[in-house]
Amino acid sequence: MSEMGPQPLHPIEKKILKALASVDQADLEELARLSGLSIDQIRRGVEWLRAKQLITVKESENEVFSLGEYGARAIKIGLPERRLVNRVKKSGGTEEIAAVSRELGEEFAVALGLAKKNGWLRVEGGKLYPGKEYENREPEEDVLEKIAGEKEVARTELSPEELGAINTLKKRHEDFIKETKEKTIEIALTPKGRSTSKTTVLDEIDEITSDILRNGAWKERPLREIDVSSPAPTVHPGRTHPMRLFMDEVRETFLSQGFEEIFGPMSQSALWNFDALFIPQQHPAREMQDTFYISKLKAKLNGYADEIRAIKGVHESGADTGSRGWQYPWGVDEASRVVLRTHTTAVTISYLAEKKPEEAKVFSVGRVFRNEKPNYKHNPEFYQIEGVMVGAKLNVRNLIYVITKFYSKLGFHEIKFWPTFFPYTEPSFQTMAFRKETGRWMELGGMGPFRPEVTLPLGIKNPVLAWGLSLDRLVMLRYHVDDIRQLFGPNIGWLRKLKVS
């Protein structure tokens, strides 16, 4: 189907032309009513039609008057001069000036002056008497009643006398009358627009609905052409955050290798967060500048008396682990302090203490907190991937194999392991991944077999392989993010454009 008019017309434009063809001219509100379009659609369509010279748009401004606070009060109880003359009439035709002055207060002087000017009152010997003209109304009263009756009155609807009365009231007080400017827009067809409205098919079907198919309207009315080459509007539907998607992928990777997911609270006792990991109570990592403590709160360590005695012995002398321990007096009060967990290892340690498994493969993914200054690779709040394997014949080779396979399933193949130190594993390794964008290796987390000082006090006899890996930095590698803070910021544009694999 080809467009008969001189220019292609949008459905909105056609509806506006159809509405204008039935009237000489209309404003925006009337066009919206006649066409069934919204005001925003009308504004948009009017601009398109004006650019095509199919309509004329006449804009004008008019002053509109409405009652202010003083005006509304005057309608309710009368102008001061009217109240004054009514008081005199009510008293029998005479009134002492002093008594009326006290009643009207600061309004008395103005009221008396205007009442005398209007011929409503006369003054003799300190008394007030009705004047010859006291029955007459003043123009100010009439114009106030007119505005009150119509709520709003345009300047063009007022006579010169009424405008003069309004000016008089505004001089008395600005809150008698409120004056606003109202913009009006009148839209009409040009000769070209009227011709187009007659020659262009305005009553097209914009979309096929079940009703149109049932009643056969599609046979009687033409279908609107669709330009399939026109760009489609960008849609931004709700979507899962890339961090959450990656967490689910991490879970699936471990579950597919036969691991079980475990969970634990974000607030932990220092016993499970530090002491059970053979971290001495005077260790720098336990200072407030590195750890978030919850003040005035102590953890209840009921049910773990044997473990606590064993942990105390390991810290003070090494007990029966073959170690000399840390050689200091260990205190349960310090172990009872409550912290926001600094690693998810606290979850696996409490799991081992409770279950005491001979064999196990468990992992957890959770949020951890450290009192660090934010920068491109550190955040005080981040996510960690934690896991342990327990078994009689497990060794470092098994650990390296599992972690390498884990990274490979996630698409990270350039991985290396670097010797390091942790108080609770021996030997200890740092796992690192290569970033092609920077040409540098990025630190991803630590790993190693738990020391006997960690496992024996918990009643675990078999070797335990453990790891704690950064999830945030893996997300940075996956999505080529240079600053870890971007993962948690309010950059909606980045989230919308991100291609999630």
N, C-alpha and C positions, 0 to 999 in steps of 0.2 A: 504494500500500500504506500503510495507517495503522498507527501504533504502538499495540499493545494495552495496553502498560503505562501507568502513570499519568504518567510523564514520559519524554520522548525520551532515548534512551541512545546514547552514543558506542560505536563498535565496541570500544574498549579496555574500557569499562565492561562490555559484554556478555561479553567473554572472561573478565573477572575473576569475574563472577557465575556463569558456567558452571563455572569452576574451583572456586569455593567451594561450589557445589551438590553437588559430589562428595565433599567433606570437611566435618567439623564446623568446623574452624578451621585457619588456616595463617599462616605468617609470609611476609615479602616474598619471600624466596628460593624458598620452596615454591610460592607463587603464580606466580612467574616460570617455574618449571619446568613447572607444570601448564598454564599458559596459552600458553606460547611467547612471552611479551612480555619486554621488557627491564626491568631494575630501575627505570629512570627512568619507563618507561611505567606500571609497577605503582604507583609512588608517586603519579604524577599521577592515575591512575584511582581509586586508593583515596580520595584527597581529594575527587574528584567524587562518588563513591558515599556517602561519609560525609556530605557536605553534603545529599544527597538522602535521608538516613536509611535507606539500604538495607543498610548494614553497621555494625558496631561495631568500634572499634579500641582495643585494650587495650595500653598501653605500660607497660613495666616495666624496671627496671634491676637487674642482678645483678653481684655482684663475682666476678671470675674470677682464679684464682691460677695462676701459671706459675713456672718456675725462673728465678732470677737467676744472676748469674755465680758467686757463692759456692755456690749450690745445685747448679748443674751440676758444679762442682768436687767437692762432697761426694759426689755420685752416682758420680763417676769414681774418687776415691781415698779416700772416707770422711770422716766428721766428725773433727775433731782428736782427740776423746776416744776414738773407735773406733780411729784409727790408733795412739794411745798404748797402749791395752790390747793391740792386735795385736802391737805391738813387744815388749811384755813377754812375751806368750805365745810368740812366735817365738824369743826368747832363752833359753827353757827355764824360764821361770817366775820369773825375777828380773832386774832391770836397774838399773844405776846411774842415779840421778836426773840427775847432771851430764851424762852422755852423751845421755840422751833430751832434756834441756833444750836442748842445742846443736842437735839435729836438728830439733825443732819450733819453735825460735825463740820469737817473740812469742806463738805459739799455745799454748805449753806450759802457762802458768799456768791458762788457761781450761780446757784439756783435762784437766789434773790435777784441778782443782776439780770438774768434772762427772763424771769417772771415779770419784772418791771418793764423790760424792753418789749416784751410781747403784749403788754397791757393787761396781764393777768392779775397783778397785785398793785396796790398802792400802800405807801407807808405814811402813817400819821401818828405822832406822839408815841413812838416806840411800839406801835401796834401795826399789824398787817390786816388789810381789808381787800376783798375781791375787787378786781378792776372790771372795766366794762367789757374787755375782750377775753375774760377767763374761760369762756366756752370754746374759743377757737383752738384748733390744733396747729402745731408748728410742723413745718416740712420734715424736720428730723424724725419726728414720731412716725410719720407716714412712710418714710423710706425704710426705717427699721422694721416696721411691720411687713412691708413688701418683701424684703430680703428674708425675714423669718418665715414667711409663708412659702417661699420658693426654694429655701435653703441656699441656693446660689443664683446670682443675677449677673448677667453680662453687662458690660458698659453700654453696649449698643442697644440694650433694652431699657435704658434709663433716659428720662428727659433731662434737659439742662437744669431745671429746678431741682430734680432729684440728685443729680451729680453735685450741685451746689450744696445740698443738705449733707451729702456724704463728706464733702470737703470740710464743712463746718464741724461735723462730728469727729473727723480725724484730727482736726486742730485741737479739739477739746481733750481727746485722749486717743492714742494710736490703737488701743484695744477695743474701740467701738466697732470698727469695721476692718476685716481682713481682706487684703487685695492680692490676688494671685493672677499669674498670666497663664492662659490656656492656649495650647497650640492646636489648631485644627487643620486637617488635611482633606481637601476635596479632590476626588479622582474622577476623571471623565474620559470617554473614548475620543481619540482624534478621528478625523475622517478616514485615515488609513486604518485605524483600529476598528472602526465600525464596519468598514469593508471587509477586513480580515475576519471579524466575528460572523459575517454572513457567508463567507466563502470557505472557511476552515471548519472541518468537522470537530465540533467541540464536545460532543457527547460520545466519546470513545470509551471502550472498556479498558481499564488500566490493569486489572488482574483477573484471572480466571478463578472463580469461587464455585463451591458446590451448588449454590443457589442459581448462579448464572447457567451452569450446565443443566440443572433440572428444568428451569423455566424456559430454556431456549433463547435467552436474550442474546447470546453470542451470534445467533443467526441474523438478528435484526440490527445490531449495532456493530460498527467497525471495531477492530482490535487495535490498540495503540502499538505502533512500531517500537521495537526495542533495539537499541544500538549495542550489540554484543561486544563491540570493541571499546566501549566506555569503561574507564577504570571503576572497579567496585569499591564501595566505601570500606575503610579499614575497620575491622571489628576487634574489640578488645574484650574477649570473654574472661570470666574468672578462671584462674588456673592455679595449680599447686606451685608453691614456692620452690625454686630449684634446690634449696637446701633440703626440703622435705623429700623431694623426689630422689635426691642422692642418698639420703638416709635409708629410704626403702630399698634402693639398689644395694647398699652395703648389707642390709639385713638379709636380702635374698642371696647374696654371695656367700655369707656364712652359713645360712640355713641349708644351702645346696651342698655344703661340705659336711653336713651332719652336726652342726653346732646348735645349741639351744640358747635362746635369748633370755637374759635375766634382767631384773629391774631393781632399783633402789632409790631411796629419797635423795634429794639434792642437798639437804642438811645432814651432816654426819657427825658422830663423835670424833674427837681427835684420836681416840683409840684405833678406830678402823681407818681413818684417813692418814694417820702418821705412825702411831706406836706399833701396830701390828705389822707394819712394813719395815720395822727395824730402823726407823728414822728417829734419832735421839731427840729428847725434849728441848734441847738447846740448839737444835739445828736451825740455820738461818731461814730455811723455807717456812718455818713455823712462826716467824715473826709477823706482826700485824701489817708491815709494809709489803708482805708477800701473800698473806692469807686474810680472807674476810671471816672474822669471828662474830658470832651472834652473842651480844652482851647479855649478862644477867641470866644466862640459861645454862644448865648443866644436864648432860645426858644421863639417863638411867641405864646402867650396865648390868642389870639383873640377868642371871642365867649364864654368865660367862666367867664365873669365879675362877675356875681351873685355868682357862685361857689367860685371864688377867695375871694370875700368879706366875704362869709360864712366861708371859711377855715381860713381866717385871724382872724375872731371873735372867732372861736373855739380855736385857738392856744393861743390868748391873754387872753381870759376870760371865755371860755367855751360856750359863747353865750346862746342859749336856749336849750342846750343839757342836762342841769343838772350838768355839769362839771365845774370846776374852770379853765380848760385849763392849759396852761403851764406858764402863767404869765410872758410873755416877749414880746417885740415889734417885730412882725412878718414882714419880708421884702419880697416884690415881686421879688426883684433882685436875692435873693438867690433861690427863687422858679423857676426862669427862667434859672438857670444854666442847662447845658445839661450833662447827665451822660450815661454811658453804664449801662443799667438796671441791678440792683442788684437782682431783682426777677421779675417773670412774673406777679406779682400782679399789676404792673403798667398797664398791658394790661387790666385786668379785671376792675380796678378802672376807667380808661378812658372810658371803655365800659359802666359802670354804670352811669357815668356822662353824657354821650351822650344819652343813651337810657332811663334812669330812669324807668326801668321795675318794675311792681308790682309783676310779677312772672318771673323767668328765671332759666335755668340750662345751664351753659356755662363752657367751659374749654379751656385751651391752653397748648401747649407743646413747649417750646422754650429755646434758649440759654440765659444764664445770666452770669454776670461778677462780680467778687469780688477780691479786691486786697489782696489776701491771698498767703502765702508761700506754694508752692506745697509740699504735703506729701502723704502718702498712702491713706488718705481718704479726702483730700482737693485738689482742683485745682482752679486756678484763672478763669477758664472758664468751665462751666458745664451746664447741662440741668435740667429744672425744670418743674414739672407738676402742673399747677395752675387751680383752679376752684372755682366757686361760685354757690350757689343756693339762689334764692330770693322767699319768699313766706310768707303769713300772719301767717301761723300756724307752721312754721319751728322752730325746737329747736335742742339742742345738741344731743339728741337721734337720730334725723334724720341724723345729720352729721356723727356720729360714725357708723351708719348703712351703709351709702353710702361708706365711706372710707373702712370699713371692707369688704364689698362686692367687692369693686374695687380690693383690695389686694387678696382676695380669688380667683377671676377670673384669676388673674395672677399667681396663684399657691402658694401664701404666706399666710399661715394659722396661724402661731404663731405670732400674732400681739398684741401689748398693747399700751395704751395711757397714757402718763405721764404729769401731770400738769406742766405748765411752764409759762413764761411771754412774751408777745409781746405787743408793744404800741398800736396796732390797733385791737386786739381781746380780748374779755372777755366773758367767761373764755377762757384760751388758753391751748392747749394741744400739746405735742410732740408725734408723732407716731413712734413706734419702732418695729423692726422685729428681731427675734432670728436667729443667725447664728450657725448652728450645727458644722461647721468646727472649729470655735473658742470657742464655748460655751458661746458667749456673745451676748448682744442685740446691734443692730446697729440703730442709729438715722436716720430717713428717712425724716422727715419734720414736719412742724407746721400746726396748724388748730385751728379754733374757730369761733364764731359769731363776725362779725364786730361790733365795739363799735358805739354808737350813734354819737360820735365825727367824725366818718368816713362817715357814711351813710347819716345823716341829712343834712350836707352841700351840698351833691350831689342831694338832693331832693328825697332820697329813704326813704320811711316810713316803709316798711315791713322789718322783720329780714333778714339778709344776712349771710349765712354760707359760710366760705371761708377756703381754704387750699392751701398750697404750699409744694409740695413733691419732693424729689430728684429722678430724673430718673436714674442717674449714679449709685447710690448705689443699686437700684433695679436690674440693669444689673449685678453689682458685685455679688449680691446674686444669681441671676439666673445662671450665668456661673462660679461661684466659683472663682471669681477674688479677690485677696487680696490687690491689689494696684490699685487705681482708675486711675493712670497715664497709666496703661497698655491698657486701653480702647482707648486711643488716640495716642499710640506710633506706630512706624513703624515695629512692630513685625509681619511680614508676616507669619512666621511659625505658630504662635499662631492662627492667623485668619484662616489659612488653615485647621488646625487640630480641630478647635472648632466645636463641634457638636451643631448646632443651633436647638432648639426645637420649 
